[in-house]
């Protein structure tokens, strides 16, 4: 194999695929990226046996061939080469890859291509297309609520499924950690009807977000009982799914909350942020005290003292006091883009529903705290 490739193109593709590779590997080949030079292109492939990522980039191919090289090392070399440089990769067929750029020359030890595991392939029961903007929106607005608790592994991802809202078919993404829940939906794409409910793992969500961060392409999604594949442009990400049952989340979404508070998003988030500066780092508790069209936010800390702030709101219900984790409140508020947040409450001990008054596609549930 012998190719020449622009440093920027190599670095971008390596940046995507190498992040799949775990830093510590008991299987040596999994620390490597597979390089396959074909007609005018170089395909880079990395896997951790749960996620498989392939991305191809234009290259000047003098000799076709394949090899594998240490993923993180090759990425670091490409990152540190001068901008605008032309990189030459040459595999000698005897376990060595030579990297040249200007006066720099590196020689890397390779492992046989035959050892590299193949994860792609398989059939998908449902295939549909979602715009990169919609997919980004789904991920951005739900992933903050993914649980980190390994014992409840079925909460360690985003639950993606076909659902209905007001008789309209939607593709809905849900994440929860038991303290808060995020539910975001887009119109159901053609081909997604009847798809199985699947749990996309946290790492897959993170890698996918990096891939589509700057993309305007449509993303083709293939779903089966055990795997999901995302393909767009010159990249393809295949992942195993979490083998578990996501809880019946609709049971925890209150339907009878009758105390509605409308508050300006920016003013509310700024006030929560200021008041919570006084609270202890562990709980970050902030109390909301509601009267007619007035909201008082307060926090106390045995070590630091107390803080309070009043803001004007639209509220005509009875007086109520309710406490929340300030970090969770801010996380939810940051997912909204409209000017007004609506909090629908029942009482101080029941879950509160938060929504963007201008956008019905997202809904959030937050458990209160004792303060």
C-alpha positions as CSV (number, residue, x, y, z in Angstrom):
1,X,0.0,0.0,0.0
2,X,1.2,3.4,-0.9
3,X,-0.8,6.6,-0.8
4,X,-0.6,10.4,-0.5
5,X,-3.2,12.3,1.4
6,X,-3.8,15.9,2.7
7,X,-3.1,16.2,6.4
8,X,-6.4,17.9,7.1
9,X,-8.5,15.1,5.5
10,X,-6.4,12.4,7.3
11,X,-6.7,14.2,10.7
12,X,-10.4,14.7,10.5
13,X,-11.1,11.0,9.6
14,X,-8.6,9.7,12.2
15,X,-10.2,12.0,14.8
16,X,-13.5,10.3,14.3
17,X,-12.4,6.7,14.1
18,X,-9.7,6.7,16.8
19,X,-12.1,7.9,19.5
20,X,-13.9,4.6,19.3
21,X,-10.6,2.8,20.3
22,X,-10.3,2.2,24.0
23,X,-7.1,3.4,25.6
24,X,-6.6,0.0,27.4
25,X,-7.0,-3.1,25.3
26,X,-6.4,-6.7,26.2
27,X,-6.7,-7.6,22.5
28,X,-3.8,-5.8,20.7
29,X,-5.6,-5.6,17.3
30,X,-8.3,-3.5,18.8
31,X,-5.8,-0.7,19.5
32,X,-5.3,-0.4,15.7
33,X,-7.0,1.3,12.9
34,X,-7.4,-0.6,9.7
35,X,-6.3,1.4,6.6
36,X,-7.6,0.2,3.2
37,X,-6.4,2.0,0.1
38,X,-8.7,1.6,-2.9
39,X,-9.6,3.6,-6.1
40,X,-8.8,7.2,-5.2
41,X,-9.8,6.7,-1.5
42,X,-8.5,5.6,1.8
43,X,-11.0,3.9,4.2
44,X,-10.3,4.0,7.9
45,X,-11.9,1.5,10.2
46,X,-11.8,1.2,14.0
47,X,-13.8,-0.9,16.5
48,X,-14.1,-1.8,20.2
49,X,-16.3,-4.9,19.4
50,X,-19.4,-2.9,20.4
51,X,-19.0,0.0,18.0
52,X,-17.6,-0.1,14.5
53,X,-16.8,3.0,12.6
54,X,-15.7,3.4,9.0
55,X,-14.9,6.6,7.2
56,X,-13.3,7.1,3.8
57,X,-11.5,10.1,2.4
58,X,-10.0,11.1,-0.9
59,X,-6.4,10.1,-1.4
60,X,-3.9,9.7,-4.2
61,X,-3.4,6.0,-4.4
62,X,-0.1,4.8,-5.9
63,X,-0.5,1.2,-4.7
64,X,-3.7,-0.4,-3.4
65,X,-3.6,-2.5,-0.2
66,X,-4.5,-2.8,3.5
67,X,-2.7,-2.6,6.8
68,X,-3.4,-1.8,10.4
69,X,-1.6,0.8,12.6
70,X,-1.8,2.0,16.2
71,X,-4.8,4.3,16.1
72,X,-3.9,6.8,18.8
73,X,-0.3,7.1,17.7
74,X,-1.2,7.7,14.1
75,X,-3.7,10.3,15.2
76,X,-1.1,12.1,17.3
77,X,1.4,12.1,14.4
78,X,-1.2,13.6,12.1
79,X,-2.2,16.2,14.7
80,X,1.3,17.4,15.2
81,X,2.3,17.6,11.5
82,X,2.3,21.1,10.0
83,X,-1.0,22.5,8.6
84,X,-1.3,22.0,4.8
85,X,1.3,19.3,4.7
86,X,0.9,16.3,2.3
87,X,1.2,13.0,4.2
88,X,2.6,9.8,2.5
89,X,1.7,6.4,4.0
90,X,3.5,3.3,2.8
91,X,3.1,-0.2,4.1
92,X,5.9,-2.6,3.2
93,X,4.0,-5.8,3.7
94,X,6.3,-6.9,6.5
95,X,4.7,-5.3,9.4
96,X,5.9,-1.7,9.1
97,X,4.0,1.5,8.1
98,X,6.1,4.5,7.1
99,X,4.6,7.9,7.5
100,X,6.3,10.8,5.7
101,X,5.5,14.5,5.7
102,X,8.1,17.1,4.6
103,X,11.3,16.2,6.5
104,X,9.5,14.1,9.1
105,X,9.5,10.4,8.9
106,X,7.9,7.8,11.3
107,X,7.9,4.1,11.2
108,X,5.0,2.3,13.0
109,X,4.6,-1.4,13.8
110,X,1.6,-3.0,12.2
111,X,-0.5,-6.1,12.9
112,X,-1.9,-8.4,10.2
113,X,-5.1,-7.2,8.6
114,X,-6.6,-10.7,8.9
115,X,-6.7,-10.3,12.7
116,X,-8.9,-7.2,12.4
117,X,-12.5,-8.1,13.5
118,X,-15.4,-7.6,11.1
119,X,-18.5,-6.2,12.8
120,X,-20.5,-4.7,10.0
121,X,-23.0,-6.5,7.8
122,X,-26.2,-8.1,8.9
123,X,-29.7,-7.2,7.9
124,X,-31.8,-4.5,9.3
125,X,-35.6,-4.9,9.7
126,X,-36.2,-1.1,9.4
127,X,-34.4,1.5,7.4
128,X,-35.2,5.2,7.4
129,X,-33.7,8.6,6.9
130,X,-33.5,11.5,9.4
131,X,-31.9,14.9,8.7
132,X,-28.6,15.5,10.6
133,X,-30.2,18.6,12.2
134,X,-33.1,16.5,13.6
135,X,-30.8,13.8,14.8
136,X,-28.5,16.4,16.5
137,X,-31.6,17.9,18.1
138,X,-32.7,14.6,19.5
139,X,-29.3,13.8,20.9
140,X,-28.5,17.2,22.3
141,X,-31.8,17.5,24.1
142,X,-31.8,14.1,25.8
143,X,-28.3,12.8,26.4
144,X,-27.8,14.9,29.5
145,X,-30.4,12.8,31.3
146,X,-28.7,9.4,30.5
147,X,-27.9,7.5,33.7
148,X,-24.3,6.8,34.7
149,X,-25.4,4.1,37.2
150,X,-24.0,0.8,35.8
151,X,-26.3,-1.4,37.9
152,X,-29.3,0.0,35.9
153,X,-27.5,-0.6,32.6
154,X,-30.8,-0.3,30.7
155,X,-30.8,3.4,31.5
156,X,-27.3,3.9,30.2
157,X,-28.5,5.1,26.8
158,X,-31.2,6.8,24.8
159,X,-34.5,4.8,24.2
160,X,-35.5,5.3,20.5
161,X,-38.9,4.2,19.4
162,X,-42.0,4.9,17.3
163,X,-44.8,6.5,19.3
164,X,-47.9,8.6,19.0
165,X,-48.7,12.1,20.3
166,X,-52.2,13.4,19.7
167,X,-52.8,10.7,17.1
168,X,-49.6,11.9,15.2
169,X,-46.9,9.3,14.6
170,X,-43.5,10.4,15.9
171,X,-40.0,9.1,16.4
172,X,-39.3,9.7,20.1
173,X,-36.1,9.6,22.1
174,X,-36.2,9.2,25.9
175,X,-33.5,9.3,28.5
176,X,-33.8,9.2,32.3
177,X,-31.6,8.7,35.3
178,X,-34.4,8.3,37.8
179,X,-34.2,12.0,38.9
180,X,-35.1,13.6,35.6
181,X,-36.5,12.5,32.3
182,X,-36.1,14.0,28.8
183,X,-38.4,13.1,26.0
184,X,-37.9,14.6,22.5
185,X,-39.6,13.7,19.2
186,X,-39.6,14.4,15.5
187,X,-42.2,13.4,12.8
188,X,-42.0,9.6,12.2
189,X,-39.8,9.1,9.1
190,X,-41.0,6.8,6.3
191,X,-39.9,3.3,7.0
192,X,-39.7,3.7,10.8
193,X,-43.3,2.5,11.5
194,X,-43.3,-0.6,13.6
195,X,-39.6,-0.5,14.4
196,X,-38.6,-2.2,17.7
197,X,-37.9,0.0,20.7
198,X,-34.1,0.1,21.0
199,X,-31.6,1.5,23.6
200,X,-28.7,3.2,22.0
201,X,-25.6,3.1,24.3
202,X,-24.1,6.3,25.8
203,X,-20.7,5.8,24.0
204,X,-22.5,5.4,20.6
205,X,-24.5,8.5,21.2
206,X,-21.3,10.5,22.0
207,X,-19.5,9.2,18.9
208,X,-22.5,9.8,16.7
209,X,-22.7,13.4,17.9
210,X,-19.1,14.0,17.0
211,X,-19.7,12.6,13.5
212,X,-22.7,14.7,12.7
213,X,-21.7,17.8,14.5
214,X,-21.0,19.8,11.4
215,X,-22.9,17.7,8.9
216,X,-25.9,18.9,6.8
217,X,-26.4,15.4,5.2
218,X,-29.3,13.2,5.7
219,X,-28.5,10.2,7.9
220,X,-29.7,6.8,6.9
221,X,-30.5,4.7,10.0
222,X,-30.8,0.9,9.9
223,X,-32.4,-0.9,13.0
224,X,-32.5,-4.5,14.0
225,X,-33.2,-6.2,17.4
226,X,-29.5,-6.2,18.2
227,X,-27.8,-3.5,16.2
228,X,-28.2,0.0,14.7
229,X,-26.3,1.6,11.8
230,X,-25.9,5.3,11.0
231,X,-24.7,6.1,7.4
232,X,-24.1,9.4,5.8
233,X,-21.6,11.0,3.4
234,X,-18.5,8.9,3.6
235,X,-19.0,7.6,7.2
236,X,-20.7,4.7,8.7
237,X,-21.2,3.9,12.4
238,X,-22.5,0.5,13.5
239,X,-23.3,-0.3,17.1
240,X,-24.6,-3.1,19.3
241,X,-27.7,-2.1,21.3
242,X,-28.2,-2.4,25.0
243,X,-29.9,-5.7,25.7
244,X,-32.5,-4.7,28.2
245,X,-36.0,-3.4,28.7
246,X,-36.4,0.3,29.1
247,X,-39.0,1.1,31.8
248,X,-42.5,2.3,31.0
249,X,-41.5,6.0,31.1
250,X,-45.0,7.2,30.3
251,X,-46.2,6.1,33.8
252,X,-43.9,8.7,35.4
253,X,-45.0,11.6,33.3
254,X,-47.8,13.3,35.3
255,X,-50.9,14.2,33.5
256,X,-52.8,16.1,36.2
257,X,-50.4,18.8,37.1
258,X,-52.6,21.9,37.3
259,X,-50.4,24.7,38.7
260,X,-48.8,26.3,35.6
261,X,-45.9,28.8,35.9
262,X,-44.6,30.7,32.9
263,X,-41.3,32.3,33.3
264,X,-38.7,34.0,31.0
265,X,-36.1,31.4,30.2
266,X,-33.0,33.6,30.3
267,X,-34.0,35.5,33.5
268,X,-35.0,32.2,35.2
269,X,-31.7,30.4,34.4
270,X,-29.6,33.4,35.4
271,X,-31.4,33.7,38.7
272,X,-31.1,29.9,39.5
273,X,-27.4,30.1,38.6
274,X,-26.8,33.1,40.9
275,X,-28.8,31.8,43.9
276,X,-27.3,28.2,43.6
277,X,-23.8,29.7,44.0
278,X,-24.4,29.7,47.8
279,X,-25.7,26.1,48.1
280,X,-23.5,23.2,49.0
281,X,-21.8,21.5,46.0
282,X,-23.3,18.1,46.8
283,X,-27.0,18.8,46.5
284,X,-27.1,22.2,44.9
285,X,-30.7,22.6,46.3
286,X,-32.7,25.7,45.3
287,X,-36.2,26.5,46.6
288,X,-38.9,28.0,44.5
289,X,-41.6,29.9,46.5
290,X,-44.5,30.9,44.3
291,X,-47.1,33.6,44.9
292,X,-49.3,35.5,42.5
293,X,-47.0,36.5,39.6
294,X,-44.0,36.4,41.8
295,X,-41.3,33.7,42.2
296,X,-38.8,33.8,45.0
297,X,-35.7,31.6,44.5
298,X,-33.6,30.9,47.6
299,X,-30.8,28.7,48.8
300,X,-29.1,28.1,52.1
301,X,-25.9,26.5,53.1
302,X,-24.6,25.9,56.7
303,X,-21.1,26.8,55.5
304,X,-21.8,29.7,53.1
305,X,-25.0,31.5,54.3
306,X,-28.1,32.2,52.3
307,X,-29.2,33.8,49.0
308,X,-32.6,34.8,47.5
309,X,-33.9,36.5,44.4
310,X,-37.3,37.6,43.2
311,X,-38.5,37.5,39.6
312,X,-41.8,38.4,37.9
313,X,-43.6,35.4,36.4
314,X,-47.0,34.5,35.1
315,X,-48.7,32.5,37.8
316,X,-52.2,32.7,39.2
317,X,-52.4,29.5,41.2
318,X,-52.2,29.0,45.0
319,X,-49.0,29.6,47.0
320,X,-46.6,26.7,46.7
321,X,-43.0,26.0,47.8
322,X,-41.0,23.3,46.0
323,X,-37.3,22.5,45.9
324,X,-35.1,21.2,43.0
325,X,-31.5,20.3,42.3
326,X,-30.2,23.5,40.6
327,X,-27.9,21.7,38.3
328,X,-30.8,19.6,36.9
329,X,-33.0,22.7,36.5
330,X,-30.2,24.4,34.5
331,X,-29.5,21.3,32.4
332,X,-33.2,21.2,31.3
333,X,-33.4,25.0,30.7
334,X,-30.4,24.8,28.5
335,X,-32.1,22.4,26.1
336,X,-34.8,25.0,25.4
337,X,-34.6,27.7,22.7
338,X,-37.9,29.6,23.2
339,X,-38.3,32.7,25.4
340,X,-40.6,31.1,28.0
341,X,-40.4,28.0,30.1
342,X,-43.5,26.4,31.5
343,X,-43.4,24.5,34.8
344,X,-46.5,22.4,35.5
345,X,-46.7,21.4,39.2
346,X,-49.0,19.4,41.4
347,X,-47.5,19.8,44.9
348,X,-44.1,19.9,46.6
349,X,-43.6,16.2,46.6
350,X,-44.7,15.3,43.0
351,X,-42.8,15.4,39.8
352,X,-42.9,18.6,37.8
353,X,-43.3,18.8,34.0
354,X,-41.1,21.4,32.2
355,X,-41.6,22.4,28.6
356,X,-40.7,25.1,26.1
357,X,-43.8,27.1,25.7
358,X,-43.0,27.6,22.0
359,X,-42.0,24.0,21.2
360,X,-44.2,21.0,21.9
361,X,-41.6,18.5,20.6
362,X,-39.7,18.3,23.9
363,X,-40.9,17.5,27.4
364,X,-39.0,17.1,30.7
365,X,-39.9,15.7,34.1
366,X,-38.0,16.6,37.2
367,X,-38.3,15.1,40.7
368,X,-38.4,17.6,43.5
369,X,-36.1,17.8,46.5
370,X,-36.7,18.4,50.1
371,X,-35.3,21.8,51.1
